[in-house]
Amino acid sequence: MLRSRLTFLYSTLMGGVLLLFGMGVYGLVNVMLIRQIDAMLESTAKEILAVARVDDIGELTVLSLPELDMSTNVFVQLWDRQGHLHSSSTDLRQINVSLDPPGLMAAEPEFHSVFFQDIHLRVFNLPLSVGNRPVGILQLATNLTVIDSVRQDLLYVLSIAAILSMVIAALSSWFAIERALSPLETVVKTAEQISRADDLSRRIPYHNLPNDEIGQLISTFNQTLERLENIFTSQQRFLADVSHELRTPLTVIKGNVGLMRRMNTVDEETLTSIDQEANRLTRLVGDLLLLAQAETGNLPLQQACVELDTLLLEVFQEMHVLAGEKIKLKLTEIDQIQINGDRDRLKQVLLNLVGNAIQYTPANGKVTLSLAKVNGQAQLTIHDTGPGIPEEDLPHIFDRFYRAEKSRTRSKSSGFGLGLSIAYWIIEKHGGKIEVESKEGEGTTFSILLPQLTDRC
């Protein structure tokens, strides 16, 4: 469960921070206490040396220790260089062993923490000398039992505080995470409802949510649902249209075949009708296959040098036959431009666009073609004086399965809503773009921009 994992993570992080903080506090307090003890021992040593006396030859036999204030809790031993105890404080008179045996060999003042008869002591070893001649070691010690007790209490307090803080952090993070992740539960429930009901029109409520990662996730999820709904609706419409388009030619073919069987004869008109409907089915299957190959990336483009002016002239001549006397097909401008691309696919795009322009332009209308250089790019333009495309349809004409022609009653030459999406895919794969401008009653203009070659082939 994500909430449990996040809570455990936050609690662990809090515990780690508190552990580091506690170690720092414990170490700092320990250092400060030890420094105070060391300062007290040094101060006591200075007081002893300030009143100590030796004879003219520096013998320790005449060195006398002053009376110490017992409230200082300091124990003192004086040792000569031969390891003999010369004198000690009153409370150590019965002890003849060194409080810190290794300290008797010290050449410089040293502090040691030792255990003497199970008592924890802090010992200060101070070498004594007369002139440059070492004469003995002064050992001062104090009991660290109180210090150890303070450190133990501090460790206990820090441990209890850390545990309580981790518990409070865990509870706080649990409720905070639950509140923060509550929108995700709505996402899950909505997704489950969509999955059970196949209803892509549902959206995740997005009211009064902050613009954070979860809010952005929900917004993106809603956009995805909207896109899926549009695609699903388009596909449903496409399937309905294809079903109608398939039913019509198949009905015609079946009817003509049945007629020929009943009449026991074959006439040219019936064969022509069957041929036209079979060609229509072939175009539909071909477009579907081409689109499927394009979507799966199995439609390779043959890259080669293409002379766009020659290609446009070729398309112009072929479409001039289709336009006949009904439509005026003109070539207004043509430059010599070369690009790198697939000649057959580019010709397919031009034939599709020019064919659509001729098809939807009324009698005595005009379709103009042009090729020019614009900002280092090749621009192909196809303009017609047809009825134009409704404004609400313009953003969707390149979508797969979309047709501005909503009626089911279309001519035999009508397309299937795939030609423009195929053209868009081909131009895009050539590194170009295709744009459209249209106003109802004024005609439509398609513009194709392709990167031209800087060097001639």
C-alpha positions in Angstrom: 0.0 0.0 0.0 1.5 3.3 -1.1 0.3 5.2 2.0 2.0 2.6 4.3 5.2 2.7 2.4 5.3 6.5 2.4 4.5 6.6 6.1 7.3 4.1 6.8 9.7 6.2 4.7 8.9 9.5 6.4 9.1 7.8 9.8 12.4 6.3 9.0 13.8 9.6 7.7 12.5 11.3 10.8 14.2 8.6 13.0 17.5 9.0 11.0 17.4 12.8 11.5 16.6 12.4 15.2 19.4 9.9 15.6 21.9 12.2 14.0 20.6 15.1 16.1 20.8 13.0 19.3 24.3 11.8 18.6 25.3 15.4 18.1 23.7 16.6 21.3 25.1 13.6 23.3 28.6 14.1 21.9 28.5 17.9 22.5 27.3 17.5 26.1 29.9 14.8 26.8 32.7 17.0 25.4 31.5 20.0 27.5 31.3 18.0 30.7 34.7 16.4 30.2 36.3 19.8 29.4 34.8 21.2 32.6 36.3 18.2 34.6 39.7 18.7 32.9 39.6 22.4 33.7 38.8 21.7 37.3 41.7 19.2 37.6 44.1 21.7 36.0 43.0 24.4 38.3 43.4 22.2 41.3 46.9 21.2 40.1 47.9 24.9 39.8 46.6 25.5 43.3 48.7 22.6 44.7 51.9 23.7 42.8 51.4 27.3 44.0 51.8 26.4 47.6 54.2 23.4 47.2 57.8 23.7 48.5 61.0 21.8 47.8 64.5 22.1 49.3 67.4 23.7 47.5 68.4 20.5 45.9 64.9 19.7 44.7 64.2 16.7 46.7 60.5 15.6 46.9 61.0 14.4 50.5 60.2 17.8 51.7 57.3 18.6 49.3 54.1 18.9 51.3 50.6 18.8 49.9 48.2 21.5 51.1 44.8 20.6 52.7 42.3 20.3 49.9 38.7 21.4 50.0 36.9 18.0 50.0 34.0 19.5 48.1 36.1 19.5 45.0 36.1 15.6 45.1 39.7 15.5 43.8 42.1 12.8 44.7 45.8 13.5 44.6 48.9 11.2 44.5 52.5 12.2 44.2 55.0 9.7 42.7 58.7 10.0 42.3 60.5 8.8 39.1 61.3 5.5 40.7 57.6 4.7 41.0 57.4 5.2 44.8 54.4 6.9 46.3 55.7 10.0 48.0 52.4 11.3 49.4 48.7 11.4 48.7 45.5 13.1 49.8 43.9 12.1 53.0 41.2 10.0 51.5 43.8 7.9 49.6 46.2 7.1 52.5 45.2 3.4 52.5 45.9 3.1 48.8 49.4 2.4 47.7 48.8 1.8 44.0 48.7 4.4 41.2 45.3 5.6 40.1 46.7 5.5 36.5 49.8 3.2 36.2 50.5 4.1 32.5 50.4 7.8 33.5 53.5 7.4 35.6 55.5 7.3 32.4 54.0 10.5 31.0 56.5 13.1 29.7 53.8 15.7 29.0 50.6 16.6 30.9 48.0 13.9 30.0 44.3 13.2 30.7 43.0 9.6 31.0 39.6 8.1 31.7 40.2 4.9 33.7 38.5 2.5 35.9 40.0 2.1 39.4 38.5 -0.6 41.6 35.3 -0.4 39.4 35.2 3.4 39.9 35.2 5.5 36.8 37.9 8.2 37.2 39.2 11.1 35.2 43.0 11.3 35.9 45.3 14.2 35.2 49.0 13.2 35.0 51.3 16.2 35.5 55.1 15.6 35.2 57.1 17.6 37.8 60.6 18.9 37.3 63.2 21.1 39.0 65.0 23.1 36.4 65.3 20.6 33.5 65.5 17.6 35.8 62.2 15.5 36.1 61.6 14.6 39.7 58.1 13.0 39.8 54.5 12.7 38.6 51.5 14.5 40.2 48.3 12.5 39.6 45.0 14.2 40.2 41.7 12.3 39.8 38.0 12.9 40.2 35.0 10.6 40.2 33.0 10.5 36.9 30.0 8.7 38.4 27.9 11.8 38.4 28.9 12.6 34.8 28.1 9.0 33.8 24.7 9.4 35.4 24.1 12.6 33.5 25.1 11.1 30.2 22.9 8.0 30.9 19.9 10.3 31.7 20.5 12.4 28.6 20.7 9.2 26.5 17.4 8.0 28.0 15.7 11.4 27.4 16.9 11.6 23.8 15.8 8.0 23.1 12.3 8.6 24.6 12.1 11.9 22.7 13.1 10.2 19.4 10.6 7.4 19.8 7.8 9.8 20.6 8.7 12.1 17.7 8.8 9.1 15.4 5.3 8.0 16.6 3.9 11.5 16.2 5.6 11.8 12.8 4.1 8.5 11.7 0.6 9.5 12.8 0.9 12.9 11.2 2.3 11.7 8.0 -0.3 8.9 7.8 -3.2 11.4 8.0 -1.4 13.9 5.8 -0.6 11.3 3.1 -4.2 10.0 3.3 -5.5 13.4 2.6 -3.0 14.1 -0.1 -3.6 10.7 -1.9 -7.4 10.8 -1.5 -7.8 12.2 -5.1 -5.9 9.1 -6.3 -8.7 6.9 -4.8 -11.1 8.9 -6.9 -9.0 8.3 -10.0 -9.0 4.5 -9.3 -12.8 4.4 -8.7 -13.4 6.4 -11.8 -11.1 4.2 -13.9 -12.9 1.1 -12.5 -16.3 2.5 -13.3 -15.1 3.4 -16.9 -13.7 -0.1 -17.3 -17.0 -1.8 -16.0 -19.4 0.5 -17.9 -17.2 1.2 -21.0 -18.2 4.9 -20.5 -15.4 7.2 -21.7 -17.6 10.2 -21.2 -16.9 10.2 -17.4 -14.3 12.5 -16.0 -12.5 12.7 -12.7 -13.8 15.5 -10.5 -11.2 18.3 -10.4 -12.7 20.9 -8.2 -10.7 22.9 -5.6 -7.6 20.7 -6.1 -4.2 22.3 -5.9 -2.0 22.6 -9.0 0.4 20.0 -7.7 1.6 16.7 -9.1 -1.7 15.0 -8.3 -3.7 17.8 -9.8 -1.6 17.7 -12.9 -2.0 13.9 -13.0 -5.8 14.2 -12.8 -5.8 16.9 -15.5 -3.7 14.8 -17.8 -5.9 11.7 -17.1 -9.0 13.7 -18.0 -7.3 14.9 -21.2 -6.4 11.3 -22.0 -10.0 10.2 -21.4 -11.2 13.0 -23.7 -8.8 12.0 -26.4 -9.8 8.3 -26.1 -13.4 9.3 -26.2 -12.9 11.3 -29.4 -10.9 8.4 -31.0 -13.5 5.9 -29.9 -16.3 8.0 -31.3 -14.4 8.5 -34.6 -13.8 4.8 -34.9 -17.4 4.0 -34.2 -18.4 6.5 -36.9 -15.8 5.1 -39.2 -17.1 1.5 -38.6 -20.6 2.6 -39.3 -19.5 4.4 -42.5 -17.4 1.5 -43.7 -20.2 -0.9 -43.0 -22.4 1.3 -45.1 -19.8 1.7 -47.8 -19.2 -2.1 -47.9 -22.9 -2.9 -47.9 -23.7 -0.7 -50.9 -21.1 -2.1 -53.4 -21.6 -5.7 -52.2 -25.4 -5.3 -52.6 -24.9 -3.9 -56.1 -22.5 -6.7 -57.0 -24.7 -9.4 -55.6 -27.8 -8.0 -57.3 -26.0 -7.8 -60.7 -24.7 -11.3 -60.4 -28.2 -12.5 -59.5 -29.7 -10.6 -62.5 -27.1 -12.2 -64.8 -28.0 -15.6 -63.5 -31.7 -15.1 -64.0 -31.3 -13.5 -67.4 -28.6 -16.1 -68.3 -26.8 -13.4 -70.2 -24.0 -10.9 -69.7 -24.3 -7.2 -70.7 -21.7 -4.5 -70.7 -23.6 -2.2 -68.4 -23.8 -4.8 -65.7 -20.1 -5.7 -65.9 -19.2 -2.0 -65.8 -21.3 -1.6 -62.6 -19.7 -4.6 -61.0 -16.2 -3.3 -62.0 -16.9 0.1 -60.5 -18.1 -1.3 -57.2 -15.1 -3.8 -57.1 -12.8 -0.8 -57.7 -14.5 1.0 -54.8 -13.9 -1.9 -52.5 -10.3 -2.1 -53.6 -9.7 1.6 -52.8 -11.3 1.1 -49.4 -9.2 -2.0 -48.6 -6.1 -0.3 -50.0 -6.6 2.8 -47.8 -7.2 0.7 -44.7 -4.0 -1.4 -45.4 -1.9 1.8 -46.0 -3.1 3.4 -42.8 -2.5 0.3 -40.8 1.1 0.0 -42.2 1.7 3.7 -41.4 0.4 3.3 -37.8 2.6 0.3 -37.2 5.7 1.9 -38.8 5.8 -0.8 -41.5 5.4 1.7 -44.4 9.0 2.6 -45.4 9.7 5.7 -47.5 12.1 5.5 -50.4 14.4 8.5 -50.0 15.7 9.9 -53.2 16.1 13.2 -55.0 12.7 14.4 -56.3 12.1 17.3 -58.7 8.9 18.8 -57.4 8.3 20.9 -60.5 8.4 17.8 -62.7 6.2 16.0 -60.3 3.7 18.8 -60.1 3.5 19.0 -63.9 2.9 15.3 -64.1 0.0 15.6 -61.6 -1.4 18.6 -63.4 -1.5 16.7 -66.7 -3.2 13.7 -65.2 -5.8 15.8 -63.2 -6.5 17.9 -66.3 -8.1 14.9 -67.8 -10.2 14.4 -64.7 -11.3 18.0 -64.6 -12.3 18.0 -68.2 -14.5 20.9 -69.3 -16.3 21.1 -66.0 -13.5 22.6 -63.9 -10.8 25.1 -64.9 -7.5 23.6 -63.7 -4.6 26.1 -63.8 -0.9 26.2 -62.9 -0.2 29.8 -61.8 3.4 29.5 -60.6 6.2 26.9 -60.7 9.8 27.0 -59.6 12.5 24.5 -60.0 12.8 22.9 -56.6 14.4 19.6 -55.5 13.8 17.8 -52.3 14.7 14.5 -50.7 11.8 12.1 -50.4 9.6 9.4 -51.8 8.3 10.4 -55.2 5.4 7.9 -55.3 4.1 8.9 -51.8 4.4 12.6 -52.6 2.5 12.1 -55.9 -0.2 10.2 -53.9 -0.6 13.3 -51.6 -0.9 15.7 -54.6 -3.4 13.4 -56.4 -5.5 13.2 -53.3 -5.6 16.9 -52.7 -6.1 17.9 -56.3 -8.7 15.2 -56.8 -10.6 16.4 -53.7 -10.5 20.0 -55.0 -11.8 19.0 -58.4 -14.5 16.8 -56.8 -15.9 19.4 -54.5 -15.6 22.4 -56.9 -18.9 23.1 -58.7 -19.2 23.4 -62.5 -17.3 26.3 -64.0 -15.3 26.6 -60.8 -11.5 26.9 -60.7 -8.7 24.9 -59.2 -5.2 26.5 -59.2 -1.8 24.9 -58.4 1.5 26.6 -57.6 5.0 25.8 -56.5 7.2 28.4 -55.0 10.2 28.9 -52.6 9.3 30.4 -49.3 11.9 31.0 -46.6 14.1 28.2 -47.8 11.3 25.8 -48.1 9.2 24.4 -51.0 5.6 25.5 -50.9 2.9 23.6 -52.8 -0.5 25.3 -52.9 -3.8 23.8 -54.1 -6.7 26.3 -54.1 -10.3 25.7 -55.2 -13.4 27.8 -55.4 -15.6 25.2 -53.9 -18.1 25.5 -51.1 -15.4 25.5 -48.4 -15.1 23.6 -45.2 -17.2 24.5 -42.1 -15.2 26.2 -39.4 -16.0 23.6 -36.8 -14.6 20.8 -39.1 -11.3 22.5 -39.9 -9.5 21.3 -36.7 -10.5 17.7 -37.5 -10.1 17.2 -41.2 -6.6 15.5 -40.8 -7.9 13.2 -38.1 -8.2 9.5 -39.0 -11.8 8.4 -39.9 -13.1 12.0 -39.9 -15.2 13.4 -42.7 -16.9 16.8 -42.8 -19.5 15.1 -45.1 -21.9 13.8 -42.4 -24.5 12.4 -44.7 -24.5 8.7 -45.4 -25.7 9.5 -49.0 -22.5 10.2 -50.8 -21.4 9.8 -54.4 -19.6 6.8 -55.6 -16.4 8.8 -55.8 -16.6 9.9 -52.2 -13.7 9.0 -50.0 -13.6 7.2 -46.7 -12.1 9.9 -44.4 -8.7 8.4 -44.7 -7.1 10.3 -47.6 -6.2 13.5 -45.7 -4.9 11.6 -42.6 -2.6 9.5 -44.9 -1.5 12.7 -46.7 -0.7 14.3 -43.3 1.3 11.3 -42.2 3.3 11.3 -45.5 4.2 15.0 -45.3 5.1 14.7 -41.7 7.5 11.9 -42.4 9.1 14.1 -45.0 9.9 16.7 -42.3 7.2 19.0 -43.6 3.8 20.2 -42.7 0.4 20.6 -44.3 -2.0 23.4 -43.6 -5.5 24.4 -44.7 -7.4 27.6 -44.8 -11.1 27.7 -45.8 -14.2 29.8 -45.6 -17.6 28.6 -46.4 -18.7 29.9 -49.8 -15.2 31.1 -50.7 -13.2 27.9 -51.3 -10.3 26.1 -49.7 -6.5 26.3 -49.8 -4.2 23.5 -48.9 -0.5 24.5 -48.4 2.3 21.9 -48.2 5.7 23.0 -46.9 8.7 20.7 -47.5 12.4 21.2 -46.8 14.2 21.8 -50.1 17.7 20.6 -51.0 20.4 23.2 -50.9 22.5 21.3 -53.5 21.2 20.0 -56.7 21.0 16.3 -57.2 
